[in-house]
Amino acid sequence: MKTILVDAVGTFVVDMKINEEMHKLLEQYPNRKIILTNANDEQLATFGLVNMPYDMFTLKHNPDKTDPKYFEAMLSNFNLTPEDVIYFEHSQEAVDSAKSVGITSYFYDAEKKDLESLKTFLDSNC
């Protein structure tokens, strides 16, 4: 069963609050979920990334998700391979970075908030 990698700020957490509609959607899947962020310790509180319902991973901007080394480190940290995970994210540059290491990734348009398309991606790839 694939692990679902979830972008934190701007996707799962908006205005310091969990996107409850997205959370309800994710809870429909028994898969493990990991929230990915670039946040450092100070930013975790500033962005509202405390008491999250899923595991969280950050490299505290060293490097950011726009660098494929971030995803390589995350996979190694959780003993996963690119084939073990799928990922959705609101930054096209981070999506491209994840794809460059072989992770099936989806650009989630944070302006459109299209949960139906996200559900289709999850259904097709989980």
N, C-alpha and C positions, 0 to 999 in steps of 0.2 A: 504494500500500500504506500503510495507516494506521500511524502511530507509536503505540506503546503507552506510556502514561504510568503509572508505577508509584509508588504511595505508598511512602515509605521506612520510617520508624520505626513499628512496630506492624503492618506488613503484610509488606514484603519483608525487613526486618531486625527480628528479635525477640531480645531479650536479647543484643544486640550481635553476633548471628550471622545470616547469610543464611538465610532459610527455604528449605532445599534442595528441598523438594517443590514449592514455588512456582517456584523457579528452574528446575527440570526442566520444569515445565509451560510456562513462558515460552520456554524454549529450543526448544520444538516449533514456534514461530512464527518465520519469517524476518524479521518486522517489526523495525524499529528500536525500541529501548526506552530510555526516559529515566526515571530515578528522580527523583521530586519530594520535596523536603523543605523545612522551614522553618529547619533548623539553621543556626546561626552557626558560625564557624570552630572555636571551642572545642567545641561540641556535636557536630561531625562526628566527632571522635575519641571523645568520651564515649559516643555512641550506636552506635559501630562502623561508621560510614559512610565507611570508608577502603577503598581497593582494591576498589571496586564493579565488577561486570562490565559495567555499562552507564554511559552518560553520566549525570551528575547535575546537577540545577538547584536552586538555592536563592536566595532574596532575603534570607536571614538575618533573618527576622522583620520585614522592612520592605517590603511587608506580608506577613502570613501567608497561607496558602492559603485561609483563610476569607474573604478579600477578593478579589473578582473581578479586581482590578488585578494580583494575583499571576499569574493565568492569562493575562491580556492581555500582561504583561511576558514570561512564558515563551514564549508563542506568537511574539511579536516577536523574542525572542532567537534562536529556532531557525528563524525565517522560515516558520512554520506557520500554518494557519488552523484554526478549530475543527473543520472538516470533515476535516482531515488526521489527527486524533488520536482516541483513546479513552482512558479513564482509569478506574482503580480505586483505591479509597481506603477506609480504615477509619473516617474521620470523616464523619458525615453532613453536617455543616456545610461541610466542604471539598467534598464531592460536590455539594451545592447551589450552592456558589460557582462551581464549574466548569460546572455545567449552566447557570447564569445567563449565561455568555458563549457558550453553544452547544456545549459539549463533551459528547459522549455519555459518560456516567459511570455507574459501578456502585459501590454500597455493598458493601464486602467486610467481613463480620462477622468481626472478629478473634477473637472467642470461639468461633464455630462452626468456623472454618477450613474452610469449604466450597469446596474446590478444584473440585469438579464444577460447581457453579453458576458459579464464575469462568470455567471452561473454556467453559461454554455462552455466557456473555457474550462472551468473546473470539472464539469460533467465529462467533457471530451478527453481530459488528461489525467483525471484521478484514476 
